[in-house]
Amino acid sequence: MSINRRRAPKSEVSRKKKLDGHAGELEYAGLIGGEVLSGVGKGDVKDRQGFLHSLKSGKKWQLFLYNEERIRRSRSLGLLAPCLESFAWDKKEYFKHREKCIAFMETNQRERGKAMAQKLTNAEVKKAIGRNVYVLSKERLAFATSGVCEKLRDKKCLRRFLDEAIFNAGEVDFLVVRDTHLLGDKVFKVFPRDIVLDVFTSALAPSV
């Protein structure tokens, strides 16, 4: 069992990324003679033919960030709802139990070494510290994720899922990726929707 101690980026980091992203949108719009779209829709830039382009930049990028209501009423992304339900615990109790679990793991690492501590199972942790909703959430999430993976084994389901996650079910026509990382070439690479879906579906769907 491992503990995820990552935190959300600091506000100044998030602000810089947002500004950099907007600057990239302006630059790309200028290159294609398009216009930057305001709001929180999938499309970032509209070209002269009216096609929408979604821009992603940096070393890592996020496909979608929707609230629970949006996911539940979504045509394809709704299959993620059981994953959200894995965390249906009292927030204060959840974080209190999370800290208790982290403290136990850190003590275990100091006493037995990191390698041995990482081999601890959820069952062993629960036996040592008692009922813990953080551990129970992880177990429920693992079960729910297994169900999602099973559903996404169907290529048609996977393609619909990717289409809604990346292109908002056909709203956006092109995915534009720009590697602005330290060693990135900073070139705007434009991929049509159908090609992206074909490649991703083939790469992610299991062979039959």
Kinemage of the C-alpha trace (Angstrom):
@kinemage 1
@onewidth
@group {chain A} dominant
@subgroup {mainchain}
@vectorlist {calphas} color= white
{ca met a 1} P 0.000 0.000 0.000
{ca ser a 2} L 1.301 3.480 -0.878
{ca ile a 3} L 0.265 6.920 0.303
{ca asn a 4} L -0.248 9.710 -2.226
{ca arg a 5} L 1.024 12.915 -0.628
{ca arg a 6} L 0.775 15.091 -3.729
{ca arg a 7} L -0.922 18.450 -3.399
{ca ala a 8} L -2.514 20.813 -5.869
{ca pro a 9} L -0.081 23.375 -7.335
{ca lys a 10} L 0.280 26.704 -5.578
{ca ser a 11} L -2.006 29.486 -6.758
{ca glu a 12} L 0.866 31.393 -8.375
{ca val a 13} L 1.853 28.283 -10.349
{ca ser a 14} L -1.710 27.778 -11.538
{ca arg a 15} L -1.958 31.466 -12.444
{ca lys a 16} L 1.248 31.305 -14.500
{ca lys a 17} L 0.041 28.205 -16.359
{ca lys a 18} L -3.244 29.914 -17.146
{ca leu a 19} L -1.465 33.013 -18.468
{ca asp a 20} L 0.983 30.927 -20.494
{ca gly a 21} L -1.929 28.967 -21.926
{ca his a 22} L -3.736 32.134 -22.963
{ca ala a 23} L -0.556 33.485 -24.577
{ca gly a 24} L -0.260 30.236 -26.526
{ca glu a 25} L -3.876 30.529 -27.685
{ca leu a 26} L -3.249 34.069 -28.922
{ca glu a 27} L -0.107 32.984 -30.758
{ca tyr a 28} L -1.820 30.015 -32.385
{ca ala a 29} L -4.876 32.077 -33.361
{ca gly a 30} L -2.546 34.583 -35.023
{ca leu a 31} L -0.797 31.844 -36.987
{ca ile a 32} L -4.018 30.421 -38.437
{ca gly a 33} L -5.915 33.690 -38.718
{ca gly a 34} L -8.439 32.596 -36.130
{ca glu a 35} L -9.875 33.993 -32.921
{ca val a 36} L -9.486 33.023 -29.278
{ca leu a 37} L -12.722 31.885 -27.643
{ca ser a 38} L -13.594 32.997 -24.139
{ca gly a 39} L -15.348 30.855 -21.538
{ca val a 40} L -14.761 27.326 -20.282
{ca gly a 41} L -15.785 25.348 -23.363
{ca lys a 42} L -13.599 22.721 -24.980
{ca gly a 43} L -12.740 24.917 -27.936
{ca asp a 44} L -9.948 27.433 -27.384
{ca val a 45} L -9.571 28.844 -30.907
{ca lys a 46} L -11.960 29.099 -33.858
{ca asp a 47} L -10.407 29.177 -37.343
{ca arg a 48} L -11.677 31.074 -40.390
{ca gln a 49} L -13.778 28.090 -41.505
{ca gly a 50} L -15.514 27.922 -38.140
{ca phe a 51} L -13.706 24.788 -36.925
{ca leu a 52} L -12.812 24.627 -33.234
{ca his a 53} L -9.323 23.809 -31.943
{ca ser a 54} L -8.476 22.631 -28.413
{ca leu a 55} L -4.928 23.508 -27.290
{ca lys a 56} L -2.809 21.505 -24.858
{ca ser a 57} L 0.714 22.507 -23.877
{ca gly a 58} L 3.480 21.647 -21.461
{ca lys a 59} L 4.960 18.330 -20.413
{ca lys a 60} L 1.633 17.066 -19.071
{ca trp a 61} L -1.896 18.172 -19.827
{ca gln a 62} L -5.414 17.492 -18.643
{ca leu a 63} L -8.217 16.223 -20.854
{ca phe a 64} L -11.265 17.185 -18.827
{ca leu a 65} L -12.230 18.554 -15.446
{ca tyr a 66} L -15.935 18.172 -14.766
{ca asn a 67} L -17.965 18.297 -11.569
{ca glu a 68} L -19.959 15.345 -10.306
{ca glu a 69} L -23.238 16.521 -11.829
{ca arg a 70} L -21.701 16.867 -15.290
{ca ile a 71} L -20.170 13.395 -15.100
{ca arg a 72} L -23.403 11.783 -13.916
{ca arg a 73} L -25.489 13.261 -16.737
{ca ser a 74} L -22.787 12.648 -19.334
{ca arg a 75} L -23.522 10.270 -22.175
{ca ser a 76} L -20.195 8.457 -21.914
{ca leu a 77} L -18.252 9.820 -18.949
{ca gly a 78} L -21.021 8.719 -16.597
{ca leu a 79} L -19.341 5.347 -16.234
{ca leu a 80} L -16.892 7.132 -13.903
{ca ala a 81} L -19.661 7.808 -11.354
{ca pro a 82} L -18.879 4.685 -9.273
{ca cys a 83} L -15.318 5.998 -8.843
{ca leu a 84} L -16.693 9.215 -7.345
{ca glu a 85} L -18.966 7.216 -5.080
{ca ser a 86} L -15.923 5.455 -3.652
{ca phe a 87} L -15.265 8.622 -1.639
{ca ala a 88} L -18.785 9.070 -0.264
{ca trp a 89} L -17.530 9.595 3.296
{ca asp a 90} L -17.661 12.445 5.759
{ca lys a 91} L -14.901 14.821 4.616
{ca lys a 92} L -13.510 15.525 8.094
{ca glu a 93} L -13.450 11.845 8.977
{ca tyr a 94} L -11.811 10.973 5.649
{ca phe a 95} L -8.903 13.388 6.087
{ca lys a 96} L -8.513 12.537 9.767
{ca his a 97} L -8.200 8.851 8.875
{ca arg a 98} L -5.878 9.713 5.988
{ca glu a 99} L -3.451 11.430 8.337
{ca lys a 100} L -3.634 8.461 10.721
{ca cys a 101} L -2.803 6.112 7.871
{ca ile a 102} L 0.095 8.302 6.689
{ca ala a 103} L 1.527 8.452 10.204
{ca phe a 104} L 1.367 4.659 10.484
{ca met a 105} L 3.069 4.196 7.114
{ca glu a 106} L 5.834 6.668 7.916
{ca thr a 107} L 6.506 4.979 11.241
{ca asn a 108} L 6.586 1.632 9.463
{ca gln a 109} L 9.078 2.961 6.934
{ca arg a 110} L 11.419 4.204 9.647
{ca glu a 111} L 11.276 0.891 11.487
{ca arg a 112} L 11.283 -1.575 8.590
{ca gly a 113} L 12.563 0.393 5.611
{ca lys a 114} L 10.717 1.824 2.615
{ca ala a 115} L 10.784 -1.362 0.541
{ca met a 116} L 9.116 -3.446 3.250
{ca ala a 117} L 6.584 -0.729 4.087
{ca gln a 118} L 5.482 -0.535 0.461
{ca lys a 119} L 4.618 -4.232 0.521
{ca leu a 120} L 1.996 -3.732 3.221
{ca thr a 121} L -1.489 -4.706 2.065
{ca asn a 122} L -4.667 -2.828 2.899
{ca ala a 123} L -5.705 -5.767 5.084
{ca glu a 124} L -2.492 -5.497 7.126
{ca val a 125} L -2.908 -1.748 7.541
{ca lys a 126} L -6.528 -2.100 8.693
{ca lys a 127} L -5.516 -4.820 11.132
{ca ala a 128} L -2.871 -2.535 12.628
{ca ile a 129} L -4.840 0.724 12.849
{ca gly a 130} L -8.453 -0.452 12.870
{ca arg a 131} L -11.354 0.797 10.767
{ca asn a 132} L -10.120 3.505 8.412
{ca val a 133} L -12.333 5.154 5.796
{ca tyr a 134} L -9.277 6.319 3.815
{ca val a 135} L -8.198 2.711 3.305
{ca leu a 136} L -11.779 1.642 2.621
{ca ser a 137} L -12.060 4.371 -0.019
{ca lys a 138} L -8.944 3.081 -1.742
{ca glu a 139} L -10.388 -0.429 -1.785
{ca arg a 140} L -13.712 0.777 -3.165
{ca leu a 141} L -11.940 2.867 -5.786
{ca ala a 142} L -9.872 -0.126 -6.911
{ca phe a 143} L -13.064 -2.161 -7.355
{ca ala a 144} L -14.851 0.664 -9.202
{ca thr a 145} L -11.848 1.291 -11.468
{ca ser a 146} L -11.773 -2.376 -12.403
{ca gly a 147} L -15.387 -2.054 -13.548
{ca val a 148} L -14.578 1.034 -15.625
{ca cys a 149} L -11.658 -0.741 -17.277
{ca glu a 150} L -13.860 -3.682 -18.143
{ca lys a 151} L -16.424 -1.434 -19.845
{ca leu a 152} L -13.711 0.397 -21.778
{ca arg a 153} L -12.516 -2.882 -23.246
{ca asp a 154} L -15.323 -2.390 -25.767
{ca lys a 155} L -13.841 -0.277 -28.579
{ca lys a 156} L -17.081 1.531 -29.365
{ca cys a 157} L -17.521 2.487 -25.722
{ca leu a 158} L -13.877 3.575 -25.490
{ca arg a 159} L -14.136 5.711 -28.622
{ca arg a 160} L -17.284 7.457 -27.349
{ca phe a 161} L -15.577 8.028 -23.978
{ca leu a 162} L -12.477 9.558 -25.598
{ca asp a 163} L -14.578 11.647 -27.973
{ca glu a 164} L -16.474 13.237 -25.104
{ca ala a 165} L -13.393 13.620 -22.890
{ca ile a 166} L -11.201 15.225 -25.576
{ca phe a 167} L -13.623 16.756 -28.091
{ca asn a 168} L -16.869 17.142 -26.096
{ca ala a 169} L -18.603 14.599 -28.336
{ca gly a 170} L -17.741 16.231 -31.634
{ca glu a 171} L -17.899 19.883 -30.587
{ca val a 172} L -14.163 20.328 -31.229
{ca asp a 173} L -12.570 19.439 -34.561
{ca phe a 174} L -8.833 19.533 -33.871
{ca leu a 175} L -6.489 18.734 -30.975
{ca val a 176} L -3.429 20.989 -30.929
{ca val a 177} L -0.442 19.907 -28.830
{ca arg a 178} L 2.569 22.074 -28.051
{ca asp a 179} L 5.489 20.789 -26.004
{ca thr a 180} L 6.677 23.815 -24.026
{ca his a 181} L 8.775 21.756 -21.620
{ca leu a 182} L 12.470 22.596 -21.227
{ca leu a 183} L 13.493 20.347 -24.129
{ca gly a 184} L 10.264 20.754 -26.115
{ca asp a 185} L 10.291 22.075 -29.688
{ca lys a 186} L 7.387 24.484 -28.953
{ca val a 187} L 5.842 23.666 -32.335
{ca phe a 188} L 2.053 23.549 -32.611
{ca lys a 189} L 1.117 20.041 -33.786
{ca val a 190} L -2.426 19.816 -35.154
{ca phe a 191} L -4.362 16.526 -35.135
{ca pro a 192} L -7.848 16.032 -36.652
{ca arg a 193} L -10.474 14.551 -34.329
{ca asp a 194} L -11.014 11.305 -36.255
{ca ile a 195} L -7.288 10.537 -36.437
{ca val a 196} L -6.836 11.151 -32.703
{ca leu a 197} L -9.761 8.879 -31.874
{ca asp a 198} L -8.562 6.151 -34.250
{ca val a 199} L -5.026 6.180 -32.845
{ca phe a 200} L -6.029 6.401 -29.179
{ca thr a 201} L -8.713 3.734 -29.491
{ca ser a 202} L -6.318 1.346 -31.251
{ca ala a 203} L -3.567 2.006 -28.720
{ca leu a 204} L -5.719 1.698 -25.601
{ca ala a 205} L -8.210 -1.014 -26.546
{ca pro a 206} L -7.047 -4.571 -25.771
{ca ser a 207} L -6.265 -6.897 -28.627
{ca val a 208} L -8.930 -9.515 -29.267
